[in-house]
Amino acid sequence: MSYLARGTTILVVAVVALLMFRFVITQRSIESIGLIESDNSVSWASLEPVLGASGRCVECHTDVDLEWSRSAHLVQSCEACHGAGGPHISEGAILGAAKEECIACHAAIPARPEDFPQVELTEHHPETDCTTCHNPHSPAAAFPDVQHRIEGRQDCLACHGEPDIGRLPPNHLDRAVETCLGCHKPGEGVEP
């Protein structure tokens, strides 16, 4: 075999090896995809969404849309707190927000701005879920306008037995059977 044939064979084998290494063995990265595919809206639109836009949620959940659209959480997608909506839609699973989701943003961290709502979980009612007192769809409500979804004296005492929320007056101590909401309306005080 002539030196020219050997050189051509070596060159072809080297090119094939490099091409295999480049396109078969190496994973694609954002650098290899480049702007061509990332700007291709047709290819992006055909992908299965991992996190959907909140607009899909409010198609069915119209009751919370108005509240949420006026709240501080408007900048968050529904799935930021409730998780992926796919299982909810396909299986009818109920997606609730847990304390861990609230604390992911609202844990007291020195680097956060002072006016950002933060809590120290070990001190701020650690035994209670955040949504017991706070409506995440309109989180800016302050006491006494906080949403009261619970009924019964024991439920009221869970918060109103605390010194920092408003203790039970002495003339109410003997009212063990009555319900607080029989006389009191949240945010309004006592009925006349």
C-alpha positions in Angstrom: 0.0 0.0 0.0 1.4 3.3 -0.9 2.0 6.1 1.6 -0.8 8.1 0.0 -3.4 5.3 0.6 -2.2 4.8 4.2 -2.4 8.5 4.9 -5.9 8.7 3.4 -7.0 5.7 5.5 -5.6 7.2 8.7 -7.2 10.6 7.9 -10.6 9.0 7.2 -10.4 6.9 10.5 -9.4 10.0 12.4 -12.3 12.1 11.0 -14.8 9.3 11.7 -13.5 8.9 15.3 -13.7 12.7 15.8 -17.2 12.8 14.4 -18.3 9.9 16.6 -16.8 11.5 19.6 -18.4 14.9 18.8 -22.0 13.7 17.9 -22.5 10.3 19.5 -20.5 10.1 22.7 -20.7 13.8 23.8 -24.0 15.0 25.4 -25.5 18.1 23.9 -25.3 21.2 26.1 -26.7 24.7 25.8 -23.4 25.8 24.2 -23.8 23.2 21.4 -27.5 24.0 20.9 -26.8 27.6 20.6 -29.2 30.3 19.6 -30.6 28.5 16.6 -32.7 26.0 18.6 -33.3 28.2 21.7 -34.9 30.8 19.5 -37.0 28.3 17.6 -40.5 28.9 19.1 -42.0 26.0 17.2 -39.7 23.5 18.9 -40.3 25.0 22.3 -44.0 25.1 21.9 -44.1 21.4 21.0 -42.3 20.4 24.3 -44.4 19.0 27.2 -44.5 21.8 29.8 -42.7 21.0 33.1 -44.2 24.0 34.9 -47.3 25.6 33.4 -48.4 29.2 33.5 -50.9 30.2 36.1 -53.4 31.1 33.4 -54.1 27.4 32.9 -55.0 27.1 36.6 -57.4 30.0 36.7 -59.4 28.6 33.7 -61.0 26.3 36.4 -60.1 28.1 39.6 -61.9 31.4 38.8 -62.8 31.8 42.5 -59.1 32.5 43.5 -58.1 34.3 40.4 -59.3 37.8 41.4 -57.9 37.5 44.9 -54.5 36.2 43.6 -54.3 38.8 40.8 -54.3 41.5 43.5 -52.0 39.9 45.9 -48.3 40.1 46.6 -48.0 36.5 45.3 -49.0 37.5 41.8 -45.4 37.3 40.7 -45.3 33.6 41.7 -46.9 30.9 39.5 -49.5 28.6 41.1 -47.1 25.8 40.7 -44.4 27.5 42.9 -46.6 26.7 45.9 -48.9 23.9 44.8 -46.4 21.9 42.7 -46.9 20.6 39.1 -50.5 20.8 37.9 -50.2 17.8 35.6 -51.1 15.2 38.2 -53.9 17.4 39.5 -55.5 17.6 36.0 -55.0 14.0 35.0 -55.7 12.3 38.4 -57.8 14.9 40.2 -55.3 15.0 43.0 -55.7 17.9 45.5 -52.7 20.1 45.6 -52.3 22.0 48.9 -49.5 24.2 49.9 -47.5 23.1 53.0 -45.6 25.0 55.5 -42.4 24.1 53.7 -43.5 26.0 50.6 -44.2 29.1 52.6 -40.9 28.9 54.5 -38.9 28.5 51.3 -39.5 32.3 50.7 -40.6 33.6 54.2 -38.0 32.1 56.5 -36.2 34.8 58.5 -32.8 35.3 56.7 -30.6 38.4 57.6 -29.9 39.1 53.9 -33.6 39.7 53.0 -35.0 43.2 53.0 -36.5 44.2 56.4 -39.9 45.0 54.8 -40.2 41.5 53.3 -42.5 39.3 55.4 -40.4 36.9 57.3 -41.0 34.5 60.2 -38.9 32.6 62.6 -40.7 29.2 62.3 -39.7 28.0 65.8 -41.3 31.1 67.4 -44.2 31.9 65.0 -46.9 29.2 65.9 -44.7 26.2 64.9 -47.6 23.8 65.6 -50.0 25.5 63.1 -50.0 25.4 59.3 -49.5 28.9 57.8 -52.8 28.6 55.9 -54.8 28.3 59.1 -54.4 32.1 59.6 -53.0 33.4 56.3 -54.7 33.1 53.0 -51.9 32.7 50.5 -54.0 34.1 47.7 -54.3 37.4 49.5 -51.4 37.3 52.0 -51.3 41.0 52.8 -54.4 40.9 55.1 -53.5 42.1 58.5 -55.2 41.3 61.8 -58.1 41.5 62.5 -58.9 41.1 58.8 -57.1 37.8 58.6 -59.3 35.1 57.1 -61.2 33.1 59.8 -62.1 29.8 58.2 -62.4 27.9 61.5 -65.3 27.6 63.8 -65.7 26.5 67.4 -64.3 27.8 70.6 -61.3 25.5 70.7 -60.2 26.6 67.3 -60.5 30.2 68.3 -58.5 29.6 71.4 -55.7 28.1 69.3 -54.8 31.8 68.4 -56.8 34.0 70.8 -55.4 32.2 73.8 -51.9 33.5 72.8 -50.8 36.7 74.6 -49.6 38.4 71.3 -52.9 38.0 69.5 -55.6 39.0 72.0 -56.4 37.1 75.1 -59.9 36.0 76.0 -61.6 38.6 78.3 -62.3 37.4 81.8 -66.0 37.5 81.3 -65.6 34.9 78.5 -63.8 32.2 80.5 -67.1 30.5 81.6 -68.4 30.2 78.0 -67.1 26.8 77.3 -70.1 25.6 75.2 -70.7 28.7 73.1 -69.1 29.3 69.7 -67.1 32.5 69.4 -68.5 33.2 65.9 -72.0 33.3 67.4 -71.3 36.9 68.6 -68.1 37.8 66.8 -67.6 38.3 63.1 -64.0 38.3 61.9 -62.7 41.8 61.5 -65.9 43.4 62.9 -65.7 42.8 66.6 -68.9 42.0 68.6 -72.4 41.9 67.0 -74.7 44.5 68.5 
